[in-house]
Amino acid sequence: LVADAIESFADMASSVIVWRGVVIADRPADANHPYGHGRAETLATAAVAMLLWGAALLIVVAAVREIFHPHHAPAGYTLLVLLGVVVVKETLYRVVHRVGRQVENAAVRADAWHHRSDAITSAAAALGISVALIGGPGYEAADDVAAVFAAGIIAWNGWRILRPAAAELMDEAADESLLRTAGAVALDVPGVAAVEKCHGRKLGHGYVLEMHLEVDGAMSVRAAHELAHAVEDAIRARLPRVNEVTIHIEPSPEAGE
């Protein structure tokens, strides 16, 4: 039950971190942050994962200490407390995860999984306490063993949350399907002969793309400039999560020679 309380406290702290991360990420670009504040969401997601790992470590340390220092069996009423916690936390998980999926926000989804891990911890604690109560003398450590098992699940969830956040911080390439769609949209714009390159990365709520387009080599600078804007407008209209497209114009070897 103490392990479950530790996880619940970490859950509250993570929700505050996610809230602040989302608020900061929504701030517009400024002189010091010309690309916006989207990384705040990523940092909040990583912080939630670290909190999960910290909670898992505290639970393991406390549980191991109790295993090697026998104690009395837990009180029966704790099962009612844990049952209530499981219901509340699973409900919170479903609500928050649905919202995170709707707004496509990684930090909010991470916080939802924190609620789910709390429900798992409570369920494991309830199982361990039940074994201790039913088994009687000699089974007092069952709830501690259950706490260690729950800590393993919490740590795994921490890794599951941290991995995409770390990938974003390392500027991992955007999803291939998004890049293919952006390239196809660009080719549909009159004047674009070919898409030589198309790279992208996630930045906060959305994506930033970089494209190299081949056009008629005889095209004027003004016309090429207008074409680049037309391509960016078309991509952002088709893919609302793309916030910015940087376009480099190349002369097509098959035109304007």
Buried (B, 14 or more C-beta within 10 A) or exposed (E): BBBBEBBBEBBEBBBEBBBBBBEBBBEEEEEEBEEBBBBBBBBBBBBBBBBBBBBBBBBBEBBBEBBEEEEEBBEEEBBEBBEEBBEBBBEBBEEBBEBBEEEEBBBBBBBBBBBBBBBBBBBBBBBBBBBBBEEEEEBBBBBBBBBBBBBBBBBEBBEBBBEBBBBBBEEEEBEEEBBEBBBEBBEEBEBBBBBEEBBBBBBBBBBBBBBBBBBBBEBEEEBBEEBBEBBBEBBBEBBEEBBBBEBEBBBBEEBEE
